[in-house]
């Protein structure tokens, strides 16, 4: 339990450190007329104005009904304000994130999804060990995807003045995920900053990179392992992954791993983890 809490705290810090970089392309999104705030007092007024603007961004009024009754979440604000930043060595990070149990489970996943991973590599060029390493590092193979309501979290962070320009496009994209039928409202639960699914996609990345690999008509990154793995591969390809190239420091695909997470220690650990899965 202590190791898991320590690991999740580090992961939150690492992902938060690169959040602004990941969301920078979204800064060009149209500014909303809604007025941000730093406490709950103006949230309802902001939400009403947001709904009006969301319609102009292609969100159907019927979709927006999922925001009825959504309230300001003080827990999300507390988590956002109290992030702790760690500077850890690669050895320490690997020790705390790549346990023998996680390696054993990863090897089992490589076998269980061997045919699916082979198809994914043929289509996207990303080998199975890298995808399974990301899966294990992010949520322990889908065990810890988070339980917080994504729409409430993103609405709170969009209203909050500190990073409204970052999170408002995320809220719009989360609504698009629901609108196109990829996830039900109950399935839209995740980390406090809005990461969704078994490899923790931001909503913008979900809309851009999520794929329906199991052929059931929706890109489901919560319950479908084939969709999770293929979407993760599609993400890496979108950040320049080259089939057959290496992923260590200085090699062609290292930059694609940094596209997944800008923390060098994380990218290096993924490479180590992937190699251990095949030993």
N, C-alpha and C positions, 0 to 999 in steps of 0.2 A: 504493500500500500504506500509506504514512504517513497519507494523508488518510482512508483507510478505518478505520485503527486509531483515529485521532483522533475520527472521527465516531462510531464504535461506543462509545468511552469516554464521549463526551458523552451519547449516547443512554442508556447505562446509568445515568449519573448523574441525568439528567432523569427517567427512569422510576422509579428508586429513590427519588427525592425525593418522589414522590407515591404510593408504594406503600402507605404506611400509610393514606392517605386512601382509596384505592381499596378497601382491604381492611377498613376500619373496620366496615362493616355485617356482616362475618363474625365479629366479635368475640363476638357473642351465641351462636355455635355451642357445643354442649355441650363442656365441658372433658374431655379424655381422662385416664384414670387413669395413662397412661404417664408416666414421669418423664423430664424433659428432661435434657440434659447438655451439657458444653462440650468434650468430647473423645470419642474413639471408644470408650472403655471401656464405656460403658453403652448403646451403640447397639443391640446385638442384643436386649437385654432390653426396651428401649423399643419396638422394632419388633414384638416378640411381643405386648406389651400393646396396641399400636396396632391390630394385626390383630384382636384380640378386640373392641375397641371399634368398629372399622370395620364389623364384621358387624351391630352394633346400629344402625348408620347406613345400612343398606341395601346394603352391599357384599357380594356373594356370596363364599363361601369359594373358589370356583373362580377368581374374579377376583383374589383376594388372593394366589394362587400366583405372580402376576407379581412379587411382592415377595420371593419366595424367592431368597436369595443376594445381595440388594441390600446394599451396604456403605456405610459412612460415607465421604463424599467430602471429603477435606481441601482439594482445589482449590476447591470451592464455598465452603467456609468462608473460605478466603484471599481469594477474590474479594469476598465479602460484607464482610469486615473492612477491605479496602483500597480501598473505593470512594472516588473523589475527586470533590469537588463543585466545579463550575465556575460562575462567574457571567460569562456572556458577553453581549455586546450582540447585538441583533437582526441588525445588519449582519454581524457576525462569524459568527453561527450560520448565516445564509442563505448566506454565502460558502462555508462548509465543508460544508453539507448539500444545497444545491441547485445542483448543477453543470450545465453545459450538456449534458453527456451524460445526466444524469438527467432533465432536461427533455425532451430529444429522445426518450428511451425512454418517458417518460410520454405524450407525444403519440402515439407509436406504439401504446401500450396503449389509449389512448382510442379510436383507430380500430379496433384489433383486437377490442375488446370493446364496440363501440358499441351493438349490439343488446341485449347483456346489461345494460349500464349503463342503457340506456333503460328496460328492464323493471324494474330495481332502483329507479330514480327514481320510476316510476309507483307502485310498491308501498310504498316507504319514504320518498320525498320528498327523498332526498339526491342531489345531482347528481354525475355521473361525475368531474369534475375534483377534487372534494374526496376522493373515495374513492381515486382514482389517486394523488393527492398523499400520502395516508397510506400507501398501499402502497409507494410509492417511498421515503418517509422511513424507514419501519420496517425494511424488508429489501431495498431496491433491487429491488423487484418480485419478491420470492421468492428472490433469489439467496443472501441471508445470513440464513437462519432459525435458525441455531444447530445444533450437533451433540451437545449434552450430553444424556444420558438424563434425561428430565423426572422420572421416578419416583424415580430415585436423588437428583437434586438436591433435589426437594421433601421426600423422606424425611429427608435430611440437615438441611435448614433447619427442618423440623418438629421434629426432635429437638433442635436447637440452642436453648438457653434464651433467646437474645436475642429471637427473634420467633416462638416456637412457636405463639402464639395466632393469628398472621397466616397462617402457612404450613400448619398442620395442616388447615384447611378446604380449602386449595388441593390438598393431597395427596388428600383425599377426593374432590374434584371431578375431579382427574386420573384417579382410578380409575373414576369414573362415566363419563368420556369413553371409556375403554377398554371398560368393561362394556357400554355401549350400542352399541358397534361403530363409533363414529365414526372411530377411528384404531386401527391395529395397534400392537403394542408397538414395532416397529422405527420406525414413524412418530412415536412420541412422543419426539421429540428437539427441543431448542430452546435457549433462552438459559439461563444459569446460574441465574437466579432463577425459572425455570419458565415463561417466556413461550413460547407455542406458535404455530406457523404463520406465514403470510406477512404478517400484520399484528400478530403478537405478542400474542395474547390470553393473559391469565392464565386458569388453569383455571376459576375461578369465572365469569369473563366468557364463557368458551367454553360452559359448561353453560347459562348464562342467555340468551345472544344468538346462538350459532351456529345457522345454518339450512342445510338441504339445498336449495340453489337449482338444482342441476343435475339433481335428481330421481333420483339413484342410490341413495337410501335411507340415506345417512349425511351428516352435516355434517362435511366434510373441509376443514379450514383449512390443510392442509399441501400438498395436491396439486391441489385444485380451485379455480381462479381465480373461477368464478361463486360458489361457496360463500364464499370469502374476501371478495369485494366485497359480497355481500348481507349477510353477517354483520356486516361493519364498518358498513354502513348501518343495520342493525338496532340495533347498539350505540349509534350516534349518536342514532337515534330514541328509544332508551330513556333517553338523557340530555337529551331535550327538543328535538331537532331539529325545526324547523318548515319544511315545504315552502314554497319560494318566498321565504323570509326571507334576509337577508344574513348573512355570517359574519365581518365585520370587528369590531374592537373597538367595543363599544357596541351592536352589532346583535344580533338575537334569537338567532342560532345560534352566537355566539361562546362562550356558556356550554357548549354541547354539545361544542365543540372542547376546552374546558377539562376536560370530563368524560372526554375521551379521554386527555389529558395535562395535568396541572395547571400545568405550566410555561407562563407567558405567552409566552415567546419561542418555544416550540414551536407554540402555537396560532396566533400571528401568522405564523410561517413557513409553516404549512400554508396559510393564506389567500393568502399571496404566491405560493407554489408553484402552487396551484390556478389562480390568475389567469394565471400564466405559461404554463400548459399550454394555454390557449385563445388565446394571442396569436399 
